[in-house]
Amino acid sequence: MTLASLTVQLINGLADASAMFLVAAGLSLIFGVTRIVNFAHGSFYMLGIYIAYSLVDAIGATAVGFWGAVLLSACIVAVIGALVEVAILRRIYRAPELFQLLATFALVLVIKDAALWYWGPEDLFGPRAPGLAGAVRLLDRRLPQYDLLLIGIGPLVFALLWLLTNRTRWGTLIRAATQDREMLGALGVNQSWLFTAVFALGCFLAGLGGALQGPRMPANLALDLDTISNAFVVVVVGGMGSIGGAFAAALLIAEVKALCIALGNVSLLGIDFSLSRLTLVVEFLVMAAILVARPWGLFGRPLAAVRSSAAHEAPLPAASRMSRLSGIALLAVLLALPLLAPAYPYLPVLMVEILVAVLFAASLHFMMGPGGMASFGHAAFFGLGAYGAALFALKLQWPMAAAFIAGPAVAMLGALLFGWFCVRLSGVYLAMLTLAFAQIVWAVIYQWDGFTGGSNGLVGIRTDEAFASPTAYYYLALACTALGVWLLRRLVYAPFGMALRAARDSAVRSEALGIDVRRVQWLGFAAAGLFCGLAGVLFAFSKGSISPEVAGVGRSVDALVMVMLGGVQSLAGPLLGGALFTWLQDLVARETDYWRALLGLVILALVLLFPGGVAGALRRIGSRGREEGA
């Protein structure tokens, strides 16, 4: 490494920091005021770069045309964001935060397929910015002129946002809403339009960030999820709701990544390390370190308690006689289902996928429902279970039965390690730390070519002869899933489950009663990881091959969708949600190329019509029927 290369990399990092800040600042504003974890924020960034491409193509790549297209695309994205807030999000502000997350995830699916329909699947390369296509020489290195411009745009936008929030009445309202939005409403401020305006401003910043990236990167359909994960990291490291924190965190993360690239391969105690490969995960390592040392981020502070008129969650009732009979009847139907296999050969395969999803969702629900610990990285345990079993079977030639024990054990060990840190946090900070650990697991799997197969994954995972047929494996999956769900249910009603729910509802009172809250939650992590790992093992042997995708962000989001779709307040919720989500995904994927949009619209409809999830809606219908019968 030379001084010239280090300097150039650090300067390039400043350009990346500016782009990162624009997106994170909008996300931080939206969360600070509305308390919505806007998963669709990356989609608005993606729309910004796509719309700017089309506008430049239509207007022309002149200086006026290019910069006019950049600003106009940001304004169009702001208008789209305002319409989304008025039509959808305004209706669910009183719903639990995770239901709002589910609604914004549905928007991700809709927007992605809308972009696919209009712009197609190919990457679109925009033109260079007029007058800024050259480079400036510095220390015998060439720095793109456009990157130097971006370095100036970030601080400029930060200064304008500071003036807006600290020197205007509207900015005072934003800061007041960030501190205590309910009190702001009690003082007569129209919260609805304030939320709409802030959401539009946040989308404007995301669209502007995307439009400005046109000359640096192609527009593609993967930008939404790639961008939102990085934006979440910046916001959490800086402190939720803090614009200054987002700016500082963007600089910190971008410069750390640039330093890793500049250092390249290093040797420590005779061991060679490739720091450049850390760029896939270094921001999550930074986030994990910051959250462990300072749980509220660099410039954040504990969020004010949000007053809510919603009733407290009622204790979970014991299973009624009708519920037990219904469960026995369902199990009988599932046992008889392979009789239809001759007419529907695909049925056992689909049912295995549904059973894996049900166990996956049930394990996450154990953390989120009784445990009260939301996780954005539950796929880490799914991936550890899948890869643990596969590696024992392929590398050590262990029999299938031993791999079925080893895989969940590996996942539980991972849950014990990660949970020890996570239970020291709460709320969205805990969720983001789980995401950080999940991304670390994904990066290790993705880059350890010699052991995990890297991006190619592992193939040749074979079942024993006794379970080689789809029907036989279906019965194995049914037995494992039924046993796992039954054990999780028993845990919920056991003294341990009671203590876990007490810690969820009131940690202070639980400590006063002698309950070790952190220890109970830590063991809850371990139990959830164990059964999630079992779901991963079932998945690995059913497919015969696995890839790093099993531990990716997308799979964690799928688990969240399943749980929220079914309903958090019911033990049957994750079972219904996992089955419904997998069945809908399979059904619509075979019917249309735009299955994501259709699935997203179905999820939006369910969120708006049944804010308590499918299980909650069925429970209300049953209660209404009993009242009418009485």
MIFI-829828 format. One record per residue (C-alpha): x, y, z. Coordinates in steps of 0.02 Angstrom, whole numbers, padded with zeros to 5 digits, always signed. Layout:
XYZ;...
//
This chain:
+00000+00000+00000;+00066+00172-00047;+00016+00343+00019;-00057+00386-00152;-00169+00234-00160;-00227+00258+00020;-00268+00442-00011;-00365+00403-00169;-00464+00265-00085;-00508+00378+00061;-00566+00514-00057;-00671+00389-00153;-00743+00338+00015;-00802+00517+00040;-00902+00506-00122;-00981+00343-00063;-01019+00423+00105;-01115+00564+00021;-01223+00442-00077;-01250+00336+00079;-01297+00488+00183;-01433+00547+00064;-01526+00383+00079;-01496+00362+00266;-01549+00540+00305;-01719+00512+00226;-01741+00347+00317;-01689+00427+00482;-01814+00569+00461;-01956+00449+00423;-01919+00338+00571;-01890+00482+00690;-02061+00560+00655;-02175+00416+00605;-02086+00272+00697;-02104+00170+00537;-01958+00056+00492;-01979+00091+00307;-01918-00065+00218;-01970+00012+00051;-01846+00155+00065;-01722+00063-00045;-01858+00044-00176;-01880+00233-00184;-01691+00246-00208;-01705+00121-00350;-01848+00220-00428;-01740+00376-00421;-01604+00302-00530;-01728+00222-00651;-01834+00380-00672;-01679+00487-00695;-01619+00369-00831;-01784+00385-00925;-01792+00575-00904;-01614+00601-00965;-01652+00490-01113;-01808+00591-01153;-01740+00766-01120;-01563+00742-01179;-01395+00727-01094;-01359+00914-01092;-01311+01001-00932;-01485+01072-00909;-01566+00908-00959;-01458+00801-00844;-01472+00906-00686;-01653+00945-00721;-01687+00759-00737;-01599+00726-00571;-01705+00852-00476;-01866+00807-00567;-01843+00621-00533;-01819+00658-00347;-01979+00761-00348;-02075+00621-00437;-02014+00496-00307;-02070+00617-00170;-02244+00626-00246;-02253+00435-00258;-02198+00425-00076;-02332+00549-00021;-02466+00449-00113;-02406+00288-00030;-02411+00369+00141;-02588+00438+00117;-02662+00284+00035;-02579+00146+00139;-02469+00193+00285;-02588+00322+00360;-02712+00182+00388;-02594+00077+00495;-02503+00203+00606;-02591+00129+00758;-02547-00048+00709;-02394-00132+00787;-02230-00074+00712;-02194-00244+00636;-02359-00238+00540;-02301-00073+00466;-02139-00161+00419;-02243-00296+00333;-02338-00165+00234;-02178-00081+00176;-02106-00251+00126;-02261-00280+00020;-02223-00113-00064;-02047-00178-00104;-02124-00323-00200;-02247-00211-00293;-02118-00079-00340;-01991-00209-00396;-02112-00289-00518;-02174-00119-00577;-01993-00077-00621;-01973-00247-00704;-02129-00217-00809;-02081-00042-00865;-01891-00048-00880;-01859-00234-00904;-01734-00350-00818;-01574-00285-00900;-01454-00165-00816;-01472+00012-00885;-01317+00120-00899;-01348+00306-00890;-01240+00439-00974;-01099+00531-00891;-01137+00700-00814;-01104+00835-00945;-00940+00923-00913;-00891+00800-00776;-00838+00648-00877;-00652+00676-00849;-00536+00650-00703;-00419+00753-00593;-00242+00693-00559;-00190+00680-00377;-00028+00597-00320;-00012+00514-00490;-00188+00442-00472;-00345+00491-00566;-00499+00546-00470;-00663+00558-00567;-00729+00736-00571;-00905+00675-00537;-00849+00591-00375;-00774+00756-00318;-00941+00839-00349;-01030+00706-00246;-00909+00739-00103;-00975+00918-00098;-01159+00873-00118;-01167+00770+00042;-01112+00909+00161;-01221+01034+00065;-01377+00928+00090;-01329+00902+00272;-01314+01090+00298;-01483+01120+00215;-01566+00987+00322;-01488+01063+00479;-01557+01234+00433;-01726+01158+00395;-01739+01064+00561;-01661+01199+00672;-01709+01365+00594;-01887+01341+00533;-02054+01313+00619;-02082+01155+00517;-01914+01090+00576;-01965+01126+00755;-02120+01020+00728;-02012+00880+00658;-01898+00883+00810;-02048+00889+00926;-02127+00740+00838;-01964+00645+00854;-01965+00673+01042;-02150+00649+01079;-02271+00640+00933;-02425+00606+01042;-02397+00764+01144;-02376+00859+00981;-02547+00799+00926;-02620+00849+01095;-02559+01027+01062;-02666+01036+00906;-02537+01001+00770;-02605+00905+00620;-02497+00750+00632;-02566+00672+00473;-02502+00805+00356;-02340+00822+00453;-02310+00635+00430;-02352+00649+00245;-02233+00794+00220;-02091+00707+00313;-02119+00545+00218;-02114+00642+00053;-01953+00730+00105;-01874+00564+00152;-01923+00490-00017;-01857+00646-00104;-01687+00618-00024;-01689+00434-00072;-01738+00476-00250;-01604+00610-00259;-01474+00488-00195;-01525+00363-00328;-01530+00489-00470;-01357+00553-00427;-01287+00376-00440;-01338+00357-00624;-01166+00404-00693;-01079+00288-00567;-01180+00128-00575;-01313+00045-00684;-01495+00043-00635;-01543-00134-00587;-01679-00224-00491;-01565-00278-00348;-01533-00101-00288;-01683-00098-00170;-01628-00232-00047;-01443-00193-00066;-01474-00011-00025;-01596-00032+00119;-01479-00146+00217;-01338-00018+00205;-01457+00125+00248;-01519+00034+00402;-01340+00010+00459;-01299+00195+00439;-01456+00251+00530;-01432+00131+00675;-01246+00169+00695;-01280+00355+00692;-01432+00345+00805;-01612+00325+00751;-01687+00494+00705;-01521+00590+00708;-01472+00676+00545;-01301+00721+00614;-01279+00542+00669;-01322+00479+00495;-01191+00595+00420;-01057+00540+00543;-01100+00356+00523;-01096+00369+00333;-00923+00444+00342;-00863+00314+00466;-00927+00163+00371;-00873+00227+00199;-00698+00266+00260;-00679+00098+00349;-00729+00010+00187;-00607+00118+00088;-00469+00077+00212;-00503-00109+00193;-00487-00092+00004;-00328+00010+00018;-00244-00110+00139;-00287-00264+00034;-00194-00418+00094;-00109-00405+00263;-00010-00528+00367;-00031-00547+00555;+00069-00674+00655;+00111-00764+00495;-00072-00777+00441;-00128-00688+00283;-00291-00592+00284;-00383-00514+00138;-00459-00356+00210;-00531-00310+00041;-00651-00457+00057;-00720-00381+00216;-00808-00246+00115;-00959-00362+00102;-00983-00362+00289;-00875-00226+00369;-01023-00108+00396;-01112-00243+00495;-00957-00273+00599;-00952-00087+00636;-01137-00087+00681;-01118-00237+00796;-00972-00156+00886;-01062+00011+00905;-01223-00067+00969;-01133-00175+01096;-01032-00026+01161;-01166+00110+01141;-01340+00036+01115;-01420+00198+01051;-01292+00234+00916;-01160+00371+00905;-01279+00520+00918;-01440+00433+00968;-01532+00426+01132;-01667+00312+01202;-01830+00334+01111;-01970+00416+01207;-02108+00297+01258;-02249+00297+01132;-02418+00314+01211;-02547+00200+01138;-02731+00176+01167;-02719-00006+01115;-02764-00134+01246;-02629-00238+01326;-02604-00409+01252;-02710-00537+01342;-02626-00692+01416;-02620-00840+01300;-02769-00953+01339;-02744-01138+01360;-02795-01244+01210;-02981-01280+01213;-03053-01451+01180;-03108-01390+01008;-02931-01330+00970;-02857-01497+01018;-02984-01591+00911;-02949-01474+00765;-02762-01507+00783;-02789-01695+00784;-02901-01681+00631;-02772-01576+00539;-02635-01702+00580;-02746-01842+00513;-02773-01746+00351;-02586-01717+00333;-02551-01901+00362;-02676-01949+00227;-02619-01816+00103;-02492-01927+00010;-02640-02030-00050;-02666-01891-00176;-02486-01902-00238;-02527-02014-00389;-02645-01881-00456;-02537-01733-00398;-02352-01786-00402;-02293-01612-00353;-02398-01612-00193;-02271-01698-00076;-02134-01580-00134;-02241-01426-00104;-02298-01492+00065;-02117-01516+00120;-02083-01333+00077;-02236-01282+00176;-02184-01387+00326;-02009-01312+00323;-02086-01137+00316;-02204-01177+00460;-02062-01234+00574;-01955-01086+00520;-02096-00964+00560;-02141-01051+00724;-01962-01034+00786;-01960-00847+00746;-02131-00825+00826;-02063-00901+00987;-01940-00756+00994;-02058-00620+00935;-02220-00670+01019;-02187-00744+01192;-02009-00676+01193;-02047-00501+01128;-01881-00498+01032;-01898-00450+00850;-01764-00521+00736;-01713-00460+00564;-01581-00597+00549;-01668-00759+00593;-01602-00838+00433;-01431-00848+00517;-01491-00998+00618;-01579-01072+00467;-01417-01061+00369;-01310-01127+00513;-01424-01278+00528;-01425-01311+00341;-01237-01290+00318;-01196-01379+00481;-01291-01535+00427;-01225-01526+00248;-01043-01508+00302;-01054-01651+00426;-01135-01760+00293;-01016-01713+00151;-00850-01677+00237;-00856-01806+00377;-00973-01929+00291;-01087-01935+00441;-01251-02030+00419;-01411-01933+00392;-01473-01963+00570;-01314-01889+00645;-01322-01740+00528;-01502-01709+00584;-01436-01692+00761;-01277-01596+00722;-01361-01463+00613;-01482-01397+00745;-01343-01408+00875;-01233-01293+00769;-01379-01172+00750;-01411-01173+00938;-01228-01136+00973;-01237-00990+00853;-01395-00928+00940;-01310-00940+01110;-01163-00837+01045;-01266-00703+00958;-01401-00700+01090;-01276-00659+01227;-01249-00490+01144;-01425-00463+01076;-01521-00480+01240;-01429-00327+01305;-01530-00222+01181;-01714-00202+01145;-01833-00147+01008;-01767-00102+00837;-01587-00099+00902;-01599-00282+00951;-01675-00321+00781;-01534-00231+00690;-01400-00320+00791;-01477-00486+00738;-01466-00424+00558;-01282-00383+00583;-01243-00557+00648;-01343-00636+00507;-01244-00538+00378;-01082-00593+00459;-01138-00774+00445;-01188-00747+00264;-01021-00665+00222;-00922-00809+00300;-01024-00936+00202;-01011-00835+00042;-00823-00808+00048;-00754-00968+00126;-00736-01057-00040;-00629-01200+00022;-00748-01251+00160;-00926-01195+00121;-00910-01191-00068;-00925-01002-00072;-01051-00929-00191;-01071-01099-00275;-01137-01178-00116;-01138-01363-00079;-01212-01501-00186;-01237-01687-00168;-01328-01686+00000;-01414-01854-00008;-01545-01933+00103;-01541-02113+00160;-01625-02240+00048;-01772-02252+00167;-01815-02069+00135;-01766-02058-00048;-01944-02049-00113;-02041-01883-00099;-02178-01967+00002;-02058-02042+00129;-01967-01878+00151;-02134-01790+00171;-02174-01902+00319;-02003-01866+00395;-02031-01678+00374;-02206-01694+00447;-02139-01787+00599;-01999-01660+00629;-02114-01510+00605;-02254-01581+00713;-02131-01624+00851;-02046-01453+00839;-02210-01356+00845;-02274-01463+00990;-02114-01436+01090;-02117-01248+01058;-02298-01243+01117;-02252-01341+01273;-02111-01219+01308;-02232-01072+01295;-02345-01143+01431;-02203-01208+01539;-02134-01103+01684;-01991-01051+01568;-02118-00984+01441;-02211-00892+01578;-02048-00810+01634;-02008-00765+01454;-02177-00680+01431;-02158-00591+01599;-01990-00523+01542;-02072-00464+01381;-02215-00374+01469;-02118-00293+01611;-01932-00321+01632;-01926-00214+01789;-02062-00310+01880;-01988-00475+01822;-01819-00429+01895;-01906-00380+02057;-01987-00552+02063;-01817-00635+02048;-01820-00677+01862;-01653-00659+01775;-01722-00572+01621;-01565-00579+01515;-01536-00761+01554;-01715-00808+01511;-01709-00712+01348;-01539-00787+01307;-01610-00962+01328;-01759-00909+01222;-01635-00864+01085;-01556-01036+01100;-01723-01127+01090;-01777-01027+00937;-01608-01059+00854;-01620-01247+00887;-01788-01268+00799;-01743-01146+00661;-01587-01250+00630;-01697-01405+00616;-01797-01316+00481;-01634-01278+00391;-01582-01461+00398;-01749-01516+00325;-01726-01388+00186;-01549-01445+00145;-01592-01629+00128;-01752-01592+00031;-01660-01489-00099;-01499-01590-00108;-01399-01429-00121;-01386-01263-00033;-01313-01092-00069;-01273-00938+00037;-01449-00877+00001;-01513-00986+00144;-01435-00862+00266;-01473-00705+00167;-01578-00553+00212;-01717-00610+00095;-01748-00768+00193;-01753-00673+00357;-01882-00557+00282;-01984-00706+00223;-01991-00770+00402;-02048-00599+00465;-02184-00594+00332;-02245-00767+00381;-02259-00723+00565;-02342-00554+00537;-02458-00623+00404;-02522-00757+00521;-02524-00648+00677;-02402-00627+00821;-02534-00637+00957;-02582-00817+00918;-02484-00979+00928;-02574-01035+00770;-02523-00875+00680;-02351-00928+00618;-02420-01096+00562;-02555-01012+00457;-02436-00876+00398;-02299-00996+00345;-02419-01110+00251;-02513-00965+00169;-02357-00870+00117;-02272-01023+00041;-02430-01079-00048;-02464-00905-00117;-02284-00886-00173;-02289-01053-00264;-02460-01019-00339;-02430-00845-00407;-02252-00884-00465;-02323-01017-00581;-02461-00904-00646;-02369-00744-00693;-02196-00669-00714;-02249-00528-00599;-02286-00640-00451;-02198-00524-00328;-02319-00382-00364;-02469-00497-00347;-02402-00569-00185;-02367-00394-00121;-02544-00337-00160;-02614-00488-00069;-02506-00449+00083;-02560-00266+00079;-02742-00317+00072;-02719-00435+00219;-02628-00302+00320;-02761-00170+00288;-02909-00287+00314;-02838-00396+00453;-02711-00295+00554;-02706-00435+00683;-02655-00564+00553;-02754-00709+00482;-02763-00798+00650;-02827-00640+00734;-02963-00621+00602;-03018-00802+00623;-03021-00781+00811;-03131-00626+00797;-03249-00715+00678;-03262-00861+00799;-03294-00745+00947;-03429-00652+00851;-03511-00816+00804;-03513-00874+00986;-03587-00708+01042;-03724-00717+00911;-03760-00897+00960;-03777-00846+01142;
//
